[in-house]
Each structure stands twice: as structure tokens, then as C-alpha cells.
């Protein structure tokens, strides 16, 4: 079933293509769209923000929303390609806001593309983007399956910056959080609160997650605690996709939680490589009347708020999404100006934010 906000997006785009809405023309107000689509103002606002992010419309405070010019030159466009889903709230939305903002400051339009954790979709997007000869690309890669196209991008001298994930085959500038130190801080926090059996949950499908795993292992080893394979969960799939997922579905969370609760000696805490995994496991735990954090403590990574998901604040490693987006645009701008791809990679520090999901236990 298509979400209502996507129906609104499709309808507006269709009317723009058919010239029912012309360049510079003001769109119906939010109140009018609420009445037309019989939905909430929140849904309408989300649709308009998505259209704004992709450059279809522009919005002026106090005046409304207007159809953007169609005659934007492709060499003035920076394409952001991320592995998330358009209707899935995650760190990807934070990256979009930041990259879009700093593109505007540099005089570029930002086109946003969602590969939806599918290497096939990513390939199609890359093919389309390079055919339009854009000014540059910010790519959050899924894996190295499309290295042939990325090689062609380099051969064509199209500036490209990688977001969050390195590719071993090419020496491209990468902007990422200090994933190793962030994980080290998170697990040390659990250790300082007396936890000794700390599980790790997250697919090691990218450099960033591998660094978080290394930080997890380092913290345990520094406390002279052996790394135990029986409490490390790094393999799970969503059956609806051919690719390994970065987060859990409900069924997967239930399965992992059952395993966690059955392990002896008992696990007292879980380090999750992102907040989405943490919230899925916490939901599964609450269904089983597992008390958080007394029975099981959790630490996540990203520090994204999900007010509808839980009434308890997750302890999490905060990524500086705004600074990451800013650094991506700056590196791309430097490449465009210099005509080379020899920009240095950038690592952005993280901060551990203490919530309510870690209990103090007796050692």
C-alpha cells in the first residue's frame, strides 16, 4: 500500500509534468492539501519537505510552496545517494538535511536518491546520475558490487566523496564518524556500570560497523574480558530483500532476543550498532516483560529520537550529522575547484549521550 504522503508527492509531480502547475506557480496551501487528500497536516508537511529536498519545489516562509525551475543545469547539481528508504526515518534523513543545506550555501542544487539497501537500485541510480553529467556525487555505498560504475565515474573525472563507508578498491575521500572511539566509549560505559556479559548486535557489512565492532572488542580486552562469539550477532537478513539489512525486522528481533535470553551465563547488556536495532530489540523485550534496564541494558549508536517507539530514553552514541554533511560538501567543492580527487578523508568525533537504558549492576 502506497503511503499517503507518497501519493501527495506523486500527484504534485504529475501535475507539474502535465503543466497543471507551472514553474514559479504557487502550490495549494497545506490546509487545502489536507482537505484534498483527507489526511493530517503532518503528512502534508512531510510530502512538501520531501519535494523540497529533491528540488521539485521551493518554500518561502510565510508565502507557501512554489514549483521550482525545470531548467536547472546538470553541472550545477550534486547528487546524494543513500542506502535508506524514502519513507523510513533514520540517520539518512539527517544526512539529507545537512547536505542539502550546505549545497545551497555553495550555490548547488542537491538531488536525493534512495537505493533502499539494494545494490541493483544503487547501480541504476549511479547509471542515471552519471548520464546527466552532474557536478559531483556524494555516495553512501551499500557495498563494492558497483565498483565498475564507480571506476567509470573516476575515469570520467566526476568528483565523488564517500559518506560513512570506505571502498577498498578505490582511494576516495571518506567522511565518517569516529566509529571506533564511539563504540569504545559506549562499551566502557557499560563496563563502568558493572556489566561483564555484553552482547554485540549488528551486521558487519561496512567499514563503519567493523570499526564499531573493533571498539567493542577493544573495550572488553582492556578489561581482560575475552571476546565471546556466542553473544555476538552479526548475521541476519530481511527475507524481502536480496541484500543483508542494516537493521532488524520484528521477526528478526524476536529471534535474536530469544537467543540472548537463553544464553548462559546470562547477558546483562547489549551494544547495538545503531538505534534502530536497539529499539527493535527493546520492543521485543517489552513484549516479554523483560524490564529495561534492570533485566537487560541497551546502548545504541546514532542518538536518533523515536518518540513513538519507546517511553524510555536510549543511551546512545551521538553522530554529528550536520558536521558530516558539511564536510562532505566541502570535500566535493574542493575537488570541483581543484579538478582532482585528492581530498583528505575526514573523521568527525562522536559523543556518548546518557539515557535511561543502562542499569548499575554489582560486579
FITOR-300169 format. One record per residue (C-alpha): residue number from 1; residue in three letters; y negated, z, x negated. Coordinates in steps of 0.1 Angstrom, whole numbers. Layout:
// residues N
<pt resi="NUM" resn="ALA" north="Y" up="Z" east="X"/>
...
//
This chain:
// residues 363
<pt resi="1" resn="UNK" north="0" up="0" east="0"/>
<pt resi="2" resn="UNK" north="-34" up="-10" east="-14"/>
<pt resi="3" resn="UNK" north="-58" up="20" east="-17"/>
<pt resi="4" resn="UNK" north="-89" up="17" east="5"/>
<pt resi="5" resn="UNK" north="-113" up="18" east="-25"/>
<pt resi="6" resn="UNK" north="-95" up="-13" east="-39"/>
<pt resi="7" resn="UNK" north="-98" up="-30" east="-5"/>
<pt resi="8" resn="UNK" north="-135" up="-25" east="-7"/>
<pt resi="9" resn="UNK" north="-137" up="-39" east="-42"/>
<pt resi="10" resn="UNK" north="-116" up="-69" east="-32"/>
<pt resi="11" resn="UNK" north="-138" up="-76" east="-2"/>
<pt resi="12" resn="UNK" north="-171" up="-74" east="-21"/>
<pt resi="13" resn="UNK" north="-158" up="-96" east="-49"/>
<pt resi="14" resn="UNK" north="-145" up="-121" east="-23"/>
<pt resi="15" resn="UNK" north="-179" up="-123" east="-6"/>
<pt resi="16" resn="UNK" north="-196" up="-127" east="-40"/>
<pt resi="17" resn="UNK" north="-173" up="-156" east="-49"/>
<pt resi="18" resn="UNK" north="-180" up="-173" east="-15"/>
<pt resi="19" resn="UNK" north="-217" up="-168" east="-19"/>
<pt resi="20" resn="UNK" north="-220" up="-144" east="11"/>
<pt resi="21" resn="UNK" north="-236" up="-121" east="-14"/>
<pt resi="22" resn="UNK" north="-257" up="-139" east="-40"/>
<pt resi="23" resn="UNK" north="-270" up="-130" east="-74"/>
<pt resi="24" resn="UNK" north="-296" up="-102" east="-72"/>
<pt resi="25" resn="UNK" north="-288" up="-96" east="-35"/>
<pt resi="26" resn="UNK" north="-287" up="-60" east="-23"/>
<pt resi="27" resn="UNK" north="-253" up="-49" east="-10"/>
<pt resi="28" resn="UNK" north="-248" up="-29" east="22"/>
<pt resi="29" resn="UNK" north="-257" up="8" east="17"/>
<pt resi="30" resn="UNK" north="-230" up="34" east="11"/>
<pt resi="31" resn="UNK" north="-234" up="46" east="47"/>
<pt resi="32" resn="UNK" north="-229" up="10" east="60"/>
<pt resi="33" resn="UNK" north="-198" up="6" east="39"/>
<pt resi="34" resn="UNK" north="-184" up="39" east="51"/>
<pt resi="35" resn="UNK" north="-187" up="26" east="87"/>
<pt resi="36" resn="UNK" north="-174" up="-8" east="79"/>
<pt resi="37" resn="UNK" north="-142" up="4" east="62"/>
<pt resi="38" resn="UNK" north="-139" up="36" east="82"/>
<pt resi="39" resn="UNK" north="-135" up="58" east="51"/>
<pt resi="40" resn="UNK" north="-152" up="85" east="32"/>
<pt resi="41" resn="UNK" north="-184" up="83" east="11"/>
<pt resi="42" resn="UNK" north="-163" up="95" east="-19"/>
<pt resi="43" resn="UNK" north="-141" up="64" east="-16"/>
<pt resi="44" resn="UNK" north="-170" up="40" east="-12"/>
<pt resi="45" resn="UNK" north="-187" up="56" east="-43"/>
<pt resi="46" resn="UNK" north="-156" up="52" east="-63"/>
<pt resi="47" resn="UNK" north="-154" up="15" east="-54"/>
<pt resi="48" resn="UNK" north="-190" up="9" east="-63"/>
<pt resi="49" resn="UNK" north="-187" up="27" east="-96"/>
<pt resi="50" resn="UNK" north="-157" up="5" east="-105"/>
<pt resi="51" resn="UNK" north="-176" up="-27" east="-96"/>
<pt resi="52" resn="UNK" north="-205" up="-14" east="-117"/>
<pt resi="53" resn="UNK" north="-182" up="-6" east="-147"/>
<pt resi="54" resn="UNK" north="-167" up="-41" east="-146"/>
<pt resi="55" resn="UNK" north="-202" up="-58" east="-144"/>
<pt resi="56" resn="UNK" north="-198" up="-72" east="-109"/>
<pt resi="57" resn="UNK" north="-228" up="-52" east="-96"/>
<pt resi="58" resn="UNK" north="-256" up="-31" east="-109"/>
<pt resi="59" resn="UNK" north="-270" up="0" east="-93"/>
<pt resi="60" resn="UNK" north="-306" up="13" east="-92"/>
<pt resi="61" resn="UNK" north="-313" up="49" east="-84"/>
<pt resi="62" resn="UNK" north="-330" up="52" east="-50"/>
<pt resi="63" resn="UNK" north="-327" up="15" east="-43"/>
<pt resi="64" resn="UNK" north="-290" up="8" east="-40"/>
<pt resi="65" resn="UNK" north="-264" up="-17" east="-54"/>
<pt resi="66" resn="UNK" north="-271" up="-53" east="-63"/>
<pt resi="67" resn="UNK" north="-250" up="-83" east="-72"/>
<pt resi="68" resn="UNK" north="-251" up="-89" east="-110"/>
<pt resi="69" resn="UNK" north="-259" up="-122" east="-125"/>
<pt resi="70" resn="UNK" north="-230" up="-146" east="-129"/>
<pt resi="71" resn="UNK" north="-245" up="-164" east="-159"/>
<pt resi="72" resn="UNK" north="-237" up="-137" east="-185"/>
<pt resi="73" resn="UNK" north="-228" up="-154" east="-217"/>
<pt resi="74" resn="UNK" north="-193" up="-145" east="-230"/>
<pt resi="75" resn="UNK" north="-207" up="-139" east="-265"/>
<pt resi="76" resn="UNK" north="-227" up="-110" east="-250"/>
<pt resi="77" resn="UNK" north="-196" up="-94" east="-236"/>
<pt resi="78" resn="UNK" north="-175" up="-66" east="-252"/>
<pt resi="79" resn="UNK" north="-140" up="-63" east="-237"/>
<pt resi="80" resn="UNK" north="-124" up="-29" east="-234"/>
<pt resi="81" resn="UNK" north="-87" up="-30" east="-229"/>
<pt resi="82" resn="UNK" north="-70" up="3" east="-220"/>
<pt resi="83" resn="UNK" north="-33" up="11" east="-211"/>
<pt resi="84" resn="UNK" north="-41" up="31" east="-179"/>
<pt resi="85" resn="UNK" north="-40" up="22" east="-143"/>
<pt resi="86" resn="UNK" north="-73" up="15" east="-124"/>
<pt resi="87" resn="UNK" north="-65" up="40" east="-97"/>
<pt resi="88" resn="UNK" north="-51" up="67" east="-120"/>
<pt resi="89" resn="UNK" north="-76" up="94" east="-131"/>
<pt resi="90" resn="UNK" north="-71" up="101" east="-168"/>
<pt resi="91" resn="UNK" north="-87" up="101" east="-202"/>
<pt resi="92" resn="UNK" north="-91" up="63" east="-197"/>
<pt resi="93" resn="UNK" north="-119" up="68" east="-172"/>
<pt resi="94" resn="UNK" north="-137" up="90" east="-197"/>
<pt resi="95" resn="UNK" north="-135" up="62" east="-224"/>
<pt resi="96" resn="UNK" north="-147" up="36" east="-199"/>
<pt resi="97" resn="UNK" north="-179" up="56" east="-190"/>
<pt resi="98" resn="UNK" north="-187" up="62" east="-227"/>
<pt resi="99" resn="UNK" north="-180" up="27" east="-240"/>
<pt resi="100" resn="UNK" north="-199" up="12" east="-210"/>
<pt resi="101" resn="UNK" north="-229" up="34" east="-217"/>
<pt resi="102" resn="UNK" north="-232" up="26" east="-254"/>
<pt resi="103" resn="UNK" north="-225" up="-11" east="-248"/>
<pt resi="104" resn="UNK" north="-255" up="-12" east="-225"/>
<pt resi="105" resn="UNK" north="-276" up="5" east="-252"/>
<pt resi="106" resn="UNK" north="-267" up="-22" east="-276"/>
<pt resi="107" resn="UNK" north="-275" up="-49" east="-251"/>
<pt resi="108" resn="UNK" north="-239" up="-58" east="-243"/>
<pt resi="109" resn="UNK" north="-220" up="-61" east="-210"/>
<pt resi="110" resn="UNK" north="-187" up="-43" east="-210"/>
<pt resi="111" resn="UNK" north="-157" up="-59" east="-192"/>
<pt resi="112" resn="UNK" north="-129" up="-34" east="-185"/>
<pt resi="113" resn="UNK" north="-93" up="-44" east="-183"/>
<pt resi="114" resn="UNK" north="-63" up="-22" east="-174"/>
<pt resi="115" resn="UNK" north="-29" up="-31" east="-190"/>
<pt resi="116" resn="UNK" north="-11" up="-4" east="-169"/>
<pt resi="117" resn="UNK" north="13" up="6" east="-196"/>
<pt resi="118" resn="UNK" north="28" up="-29" east="-196"/>
<pt resi="119" resn="UNK" north="30" up="-49" east="-228"/>
<pt resi="120" resn="UNK" north="32" up="-81" east="-207"/>
<pt resi="121" resn="UNK" north="0" up="-73" east="-188"/>
<pt resi="122" resn="UNK" north="-17" up="-65" east="-221"/>
<pt resi="123" resn="UNK" north="-6" up="-98" east="-235"/>
<pt resi="124" resn="UNK" north="-21" up="-117" east="-205"/>
<pt resi="125" resn="UNK" north="-53" up="-98" east="-208"/>
<pt resi="126" resn="UNK" north="-56" up="-105" east="-246"/>
<pt resi="127" resn="UNK" north="-50" up="-142" east="-240"/>
<pt resi="128" resn="UNK" north="-76" up="-143" east="-213"/>
<pt resi="129" resn="UNK" north="-102" up="-124" east="-233"/>
<pt resi="130" resn="UNK" north="-99" up="-145" east="-265"/>
<pt resi="131" resn="UNK" north="-101" up="-177" east="-244"/>
<pt resi="132" resn="UNK" north="-136" up="-166" east="-233"/>
<pt resi="133" resn="UNK" north="-148" up="-160" east="-269"/>
<pt resi="134" resn="UNK" north="-162" up="-126" east="-263"/>
<pt resi="135" resn="UNK" north="-185" up="-108" east="-288"/>
<pt resi="136" resn="UNK" north="-158" up="-82" east="-296"/>
<pt resi="137" resn="UNK" north="-128" up="-63" east="-284"/>
<pt resi="138" resn="UNK" north="-121" up="-25" east="-282"/>
<pt resi="139" resn="UNK" north="-83" up="-23" east="-277"/>
<pt resi="140" resn="UNK" north="-63" up="8" east="-268"/>
<pt resi="141" resn="UNK" north="-29" up="-7" east="-277"/>
<pt resi="142" resn="UNK" north="3" up="2" east="-260"/>
<pt resi="143" resn="UNK" north="25" up="-7" east="-290"/>
<pt resi="144" resn="UNK" north="29" up="-35" east="-315"/>
<pt resi="145" resn="UNK" north="46" up="-60" east="-292"/>
<pt resi="146" resn="UNK" north="15" up="-82" east="-291"/>
<pt resi="147" resn="UNK" north="8" up="-82" east="-328"/>
<pt resi="148" resn="UNK" north="10" up="-120" east="-328"/>
<pt resi="149" resn="UNK" north="-20" up="-123" east="-305"/>
<pt resi="150" resn="UNK" north="-39" up="-96" east="-324"/>
<pt resi="151" resn="UNK" north="-33" up="-116" east="-355"/>
<pt resi="152" resn="UNK" north="-48" up="-146" east="-339"/>
<pt resi="153" resn="UNK" north="-78" up="-126" east="-329"/>
<pt resi="154" resn="UNK" north="-83" up="-116" east="-366"/>
<pt resi="155" resn="UNK" north="-78" up="-153" east="-377"/>
<pt resi="156" resn="UNK" north="-105" up="-163" east="-352"/>
<pt resi="157" resn="UNK" north="-128" up="-137" east="-368"/>
<pt resi="158" resn="UNK" north="-133" up="-120" east="-334"/>
<pt resi="159" resn="UNK" north="-145" up="-84" east="-341"/>
<pt resi="160" resn="UNK" north="-119" up="-58" east="-329"/>
<pt resi="161" resn="UNK" north="-117" up="-20" east="-330"/>
<pt resi="162" resn="UNK" north="-86" up="0" east="-321"/>
<pt resi="163" resn="UNK" north="-90" up="31" east="-299"/>
<pt resi="164" resn="UNK" north="-67" up="61" east="-303"/>
<pt resi="165" resn="UNK" north="-37" up="42" east="-317"/>
<pt resi="166" resn="UNK" north="-31" up="26" east="-351"/>
<pt resi="167" resn="UNK" north="-10" up="-6" east="-356"/>
<pt resi="168" resn="UNK" north="10" up="-5" east="-389"/>
<pt resi="169" resn="UNK" north="9" up="-43" east="-392"/>
<pt resi="170" resn="UNK" north="-29" up="-47" east="-395"/>
<pt resi="171" resn="UNK" north="-56" up="-27" east="-413"/>
<pt resi="172" resn="UNK" north="-81" up="-24" east="-384"/>
<pt resi="173" resn="UNK" north="-107" up="3" east="-379"/>
<pt resi="174" resn="UNK" north="-95" up="30" east="-355"/>
<pt resi="175" resn="UNK" north="-114" up="56" east="-336"/>
<pt resi="176" resn="UNK" north="-93" up="87" east="-327"/>
<pt resi="177" resn="UNK" north="-94" up="124" east="-322"/>
<pt resi="178" resn="UNK" north="-82" up="148" east="-348"/>
<pt resi="179" resn="UNK" north="-48" up="149" east="-331"/>
<pt resi="180" resn="UNK" north="-31" up="168" east="-359"/>
<pt resi="181" resn="UNK" north="-56" up="196" east="-361"/>
<pt resi="182" resn="UNK" north="-59" up="198" east="-323"/>
<pt resi="183" resn="UNK" north="-22" up="203" east="-319"/>
<pt resi="184" resn="UNK" north="-21" up="228" east="-348"/>
<pt resi="185" resn="UNK" north="-49" up="249" east="-331"/>
<pt resi="186" resn="UNK" north="-31" up="247" east="-297"/>
<pt resi="187" resn="UNK" north="3" up="259" east="-310"/>
<pt resi="188" resn="UNK" north="-13" up="285" east="-333"/>
<pt resi="189" resn="UNK" north="-30" up="299" east="-302"/>
<pt resi="190" resn="UNK" north="5" up="303" east="-285"/>
<pt resi="191" resn="UNK" north="18" up="319" east="-317"/>
<pt resi="192" resn="UNK" north="-11" up="343" east="-319"/>
<pt resi="193" resn="UNK" north="-2" up="354" east="-283"/>
<pt resi="194" resn="UNK" north="33" up="363" east="-294"/>
<pt resi="195" resn="UNK" north="52" up="331" east="-283"/>
<pt resi="196" resn="UNK" north="80" up="320" east="-306"/>
<pt resi="197" resn="UNK" north="101" up="297" east="-284"/>
<pt resi="198" resn="UNK" north="76" up="269" east="-278"/>
<pt resi="199" resn="UNK" north="88" up="236" east="-263"/>
<pt resi="200" resn="UNK" north="72" up="202" east="-271"/>
<pt resi="201" resn="UNK" north="69" up="176" east="-243"/>
<pt resi="202" resn="UNK" north="56" up="141" east="-249"/>
<pt resi="203" resn="UNK" north="69" up="106" east="-258"/>
<pt resi="204" resn="UNK" north="62" up="98" east="-295"/>
<pt resi="205" resn="UNK" north="52" up="62" east="-286"/>
<pt resi="206" resn="UNK" north="20" up="62" east="-306"/>
<pt resi="207" resn="UNK" north="3" up="74" east="-338"/>
<pt resi="208" resn="UNK" north="-18" up="99" east="-319"/>
<pt resi="209" resn="UNK" north="12" up="116" east="-303"/>
<pt resi="210" resn="UNK" north="31" up="115" east="-336"/>
<pt resi="211" resn="UNK" north="2" up="134" east="-352"/>
<pt resi="212" resn="UNK" north="2" up="159" east="-324"/>
<pt resi="213" resn="UNK" north="40" up="164" east="-330"/>
<pt resi="214" resn="UNK" north="33" up="169" east="-367"/>
<pt resi="215" resn="UNK" north="7" up="196" east="-358"/>
<pt resi="216" resn="UNK" north="32" up="213" east="-336"/>
<pt resi="217" resn="UNK" north="58" up="213" east="-363"/>
<pt resi="218" resn="UNK" north="34" up="225" east="-390"/>
<pt resi="219" resn="UNK" north="23" up="255" east="-369"/>
<pt resi="220" resn="UNK" north="59" up="266" east="-364"/>
<pt resi="221" resn="UNK" north="68" up="261" east="-401"/>
<pt resi="222" resn="UNK" north="38" up="280" east="-412"/>
<pt resi="223" resn="UNK" north="51" up="310" east="-391"/>
<pt resi="224" resn="UNK" north="85" up="305" east="-407"/>
<pt resi="225" resn="UNK" north="100" up="293" east="-374"/>
<pt resi="226" resn="UNK" north="125" up="264" east="-377"/>
<pt resi="227" resn="UNK" north="117" up="234" east="-355"/>
<pt resi="228" resn="UNK" north="144" up="233" east="-328"/>
<pt resi="229" resn="UNK" north="155" up="200" east="-314"/>
<pt resi="230" resn="UNK" north="169" up="215" east="-282"/>
<pt resi="231" resn="UNK" north="134" up="223" east="-270"/>
<pt resi="232" resn="UNK" north="117" up="190" east="-280"/>
<pt resi="233" resn="UNK" north="115" up="165" east="-251"/>
<pt resi="234" resn="UNK" north="103" up="130" east="-263"/>
<pt resi="235" resn="UNK" north="123" up="106" east="-242"/>
<pt resi="236" resn="UNK" north="117" up="98" east="-205"/>
<pt resi="237" resn="UNK" north="110" up="67" east="-185"/>
<pt resi="238" resn="UNK" north="95" up="58" east="-152"/>
<pt resi="239" resn="UNK" north="121" up="35" east="-136"/>
<pt resi="240" resn="UNK" north="93" up="14" east="-120"/>
<pt resi="241" resn="UNK" north="82" up="0" east="-154"/>
<pt resi="242" resn="UNK" north="99" up="-16" east="-184"/>
<pt resi="243" resn="UNK" north="77" up="4" east="-208"/>
<pt resi="244" resn="UNK" north="80" up="41" east="-219"/>
<pt resi="245" resn="UNK" north="54" up="61" east="-200"/>
<pt resi="246" resn="UNK" north="27" up="83" east="-215"/>
<pt resi="247" resn="UNK" north="31" up="108" east="-186"/>
<pt resi="248" resn="UNK" north="58" up="121" east="-163"/>
<pt resi="249" resn="UNK" north="65" up="112" east="-127"/>
<pt resi="250" resn="UNK" north="75" up="140" east="-103"/>
<pt resi="251" resn="UNK" north="113" up="134" east="-107"/>
<pt resi="252" resn="UNK" north="110" up="134" east="-145"/>
<pt resi="253" resn="UNK" north="90" up="167" east="-145"/>
<pt resi="254" resn="UNK" north="116" up="183" east="-123"/>
<pt resi="255" resn="UNK" north="144" up="172" east="-146"/>
<pt resi="256" resn="UNK" north="127" up="185" east="-178"/>
<pt resi="257" resn="UNK" north="117" up="218" east="-162"/>
<pt resi="258" resn="UNK" north="153" up="224" east="-151"/>
<pt resi="259" resn="UNK" north="164" up="218" east="-187"/>
<pt resi="260" resn="UNK" north="137" up="241" east="-200"/>
<pt resi="261" resn="UNK" north="147" up="269" east="-177"/>
<pt resi="262" resn="UNK" north="183" up="266" east="-186"/>
<pt resi="263" resn="UNK" north="179" up="269" east="-224"/>
<pt resi="264" resn="UNK" north="190" up="300" east="-242"/>
<pt resi="265" resn="UNK" north="173" up="318" east="-258"/>
<pt resi="266" resn="UNK" north="146" up="312" east="-232"/>
<pt resi="267" resn="UNK" north="115" up="291" east="-238"/>
<pt resi="268" resn="UNK" north="83" up="311" east="-232"/>
<pt resi="269" resn="UNK" north="57" up="284" east="-236"/>
<pt resi="270" resn="UNK" north="53" up="246" east="-235"/>
<pt resi="271" resn="UNK" north="29" up="224" east="-256"/>
<pt resi="272" resn="UNK" north="23" up="192" east="-237"/>
<pt resi="273" resn="UNK" north="8" up="161" east="-255"/>
<pt resi="274" resn="UNK" north="-16" up="155" east="-225"/>
<pt resi="275" resn="UNK" north="-29" up="174" east="-195"/>
<pt resi="276" resn="UNK" north="-12" up="150" east="-170"/>
<pt resi="277" resn="UNK" north="22" up="161" east="-183"/>
<pt resi="278" resn="UNK" north="12" up="198" east="-183"/>
<pt resi="279" resn="UNK" north="1" up="195" east="-146"/>
<pt resi="280" resn="UNK" north="33" up="178" east="-135"/>
<pt resi="281" resn="UNK" north="54" up="205" east="-152"/>
<pt resi="282" resn="UNK" north="32" up="232" east="-137"/>
<pt resi="283" resn="UNK" north="36" up="218" east="-102"/>
<pt resi="284" resn="UNK" north="74" up="216" east="-107"/>
<pt resi="285" resn="UNK" north="73" up="252" east="-120"/>
<pt resi="286" resn="UNK" north="53" up="265" east="-90"/>
<pt resi="287" resn="UNK" north="78" up="248" east="-66"/>
<pt resi="288" resn="UNK" north="105" up="270" east="-82"/>
<pt resi="289" resn="UNK" north="83" up="302" east="-80"/>
<pt resi="290" resn="UNK" north="80" up="303" east="-118"/>
<pt resi="291" resn="UNK" north="49" up="324" east="-125"/>
<pt resi="292" resn="UNK" north="23" up="308" east="-147"/>
<pt resi="293" resn="UNK" north="16" up="321" east="-174"/>
<pt resi="294" resn="UNK" north="38" up="352" east="-171"/>
<pt resi="295" resn="UNK" north="71" up="334" east="-169"/>
<pt resi="296" resn="UNK" north="61" up="302" east="-187"/>
<pt resi="297" resn="UNK" north="28" up="295" east="-206"/>
<pt resi="298" resn="UNK" north="13" up="260" east="-209"/>
<pt resi="299" resn="UNK" north="-12" up="243" east="-233"/>
<pt resi="300" resn="UNK" north="-23" up="207" east="-227"/>
<pt resi="301" resn="UNK" north="-43" up="181" east="-246"/>
<pt resi="302" resn="UNK" north="-75" up="162" east="-233"/>
<pt resi="303" resn="UNK" north="-91" up="190" east="-212"/>
<pt resi="304" resn="UNK" north="-95" up="169" east="-181"/>
<pt resi="305" resn="UNK" north="-102" up="188" east="-149"/>
<pt resi="306" resn="UNK" north="-79" up="181" east="-119"/>
<pt resi="307" resn="UNK" north="-93" up="204" east="-92"/>
<pt resi="308" resn="UNK" north="-68" up="191" east="-66"/>
<pt resi="309" resn="UNK" north="-38" up="197" east="-88"/>
<pt resi="310" resn="UNK" north="-40" up="234" east="-95"/>
<pt resi="311" resn="UNK" north="-59" up="266" east="-89"/>
<pt resi="312" resn="UNK" north="-54" up="278" east="-124"/>
<pt resi="313" resn="UNK" north="-74" up="265" east="-154"/>
<pt resi="314" resn="UNK" north="-53" up="249" east="-181"/>
<pt resi="315" resn="UNK" north="-57" up="259" east="-217"/>
<pt resi="316" resn="UNK" north="-62" up="225" east="-234"/>
<pt resi="317" resn="UNK" north="-74" up="207" east="-265"/>
<pt resi="318" resn="UNK" north="-107" up="190" east="-256"/>
<pt resi="319" resn="UNK" north="-113" up="155" east="-269"/>
<pt resi="320" resn="UNK" north="-149" up="144" east="-273"/>
<pt resi="321" resn="UNK" north="-146" up="112" east="-252"/>
<pt resi="322" resn="UNK" north="-183" up="105" east="-253"/>
<pt resi="323" resn="UNK" north="-184" up="106" east="-291"/>
<pt resi="324" resn="UNK" north="-152" up="85" east="-293"/>
<pt resi="325" resn="UNK" north="-167" up="58" east="-271"/>
<pt resi="326" resn="UNK" north="-200" up="59" east="-291"/>
<pt resi="327" resn="UNK" north="-181" up="55" east="-324"/>
<pt resi="328" resn="UNK" north="-161" up="25" east="-311"/>
<pt resi="329" resn="UNK" north="-192" up="6" east="-300"/>
<pt resi="330" resn="UNK" north="-209" up="14" east="-333"/>
<pt resi="331" resn="UNK" north="-180" up="1" east="-354"/>
<pt resi="332" resn="UNK" north="-178" up="-30" east="-333"/>
<pt resi="333" resn="UNK" north="-216" up="-35" east="-336"/>
<pt resi="334" resn="UNK" north="-213" up="-31" east="-374"/>
<pt resi="335" resn="UNK" north="-186" up="-58" east="-375"/>
<pt resi="336" resn="UNK" north="-207" up="-82" east="-354"/>
<pt resi="337" resn="UNK" north="-237" up="-77" east="-376"/>
<pt resi="338" resn="UNK" north="-219" up="-79" east="-409"/>
<pt resi="339" resn="UNK" north="-194" up="-106" east="-400"/>
<pt resi="340" resn="UNK" north="-165" up="-86" east="-415"/>
<pt resi="341" resn="UNK" north="-137" up="-63" east="-401"/>
<pt resi="342" resn="UNK" north="-140" up="-38" east="-430"/>
<pt resi="343" resn="UNK" north="-155" up="-9" east="-410"/>
<pt resi="344" resn="UNK" north="-141" up="26" east="-418"/>
<pt resi="345" resn="UNK" north="-119" up="44" east="-393"/>
<pt resi="346" resn="UNK" north="-134" up="75" east="-376"/>
<pt resi="347" resn="UNK" north="-117" up="108" east="-367"/>
<pt resi="348" resn="UNK" north="-135" up="129" east="-341"/>
<pt resi="349" resn="UNK" north="-129" up="167" east="-342"/>
<pt resi="350" resn="UNK" north="-114" up="185" east="-312"/>
<pt resi="351" resn="UNK" north="-120" up="219" east="-297"/>
<pt resi="352" resn="UNK" north="-94" up="243" east="-281"/>
<pt resi="353" resn="UNK" north="-106" up="254" east="-247"/>
<pt resi="354" resn="UNK" north="-90" up="287" east="-235"/>
<pt resi="355" resn="UNK" north="-80" up="287" east="-199"/>
<pt resi="356" resn="UNK" north="-56" up="309" east="-178"/>
<pt resi="357" resn="UNK" north="-22" up="294" east="-187"/>
<pt resi="358" resn="UNK" north="-13" up="314" east="-218"/>
<pt resi="359" resn="UNK" north="1" up="349" east="-215"/>
<pt resi="360" resn="UNK" north="3" up="376" east="-242"/>
<pt resi="361" resn="UNK" north="39" up="385" east="-249"/>
<pt resi="362" resn="UNK" north="54" up="412" east="-271"/>
<pt resi="363" resn="UNK" north="69" up="400" east="-303"/>
//
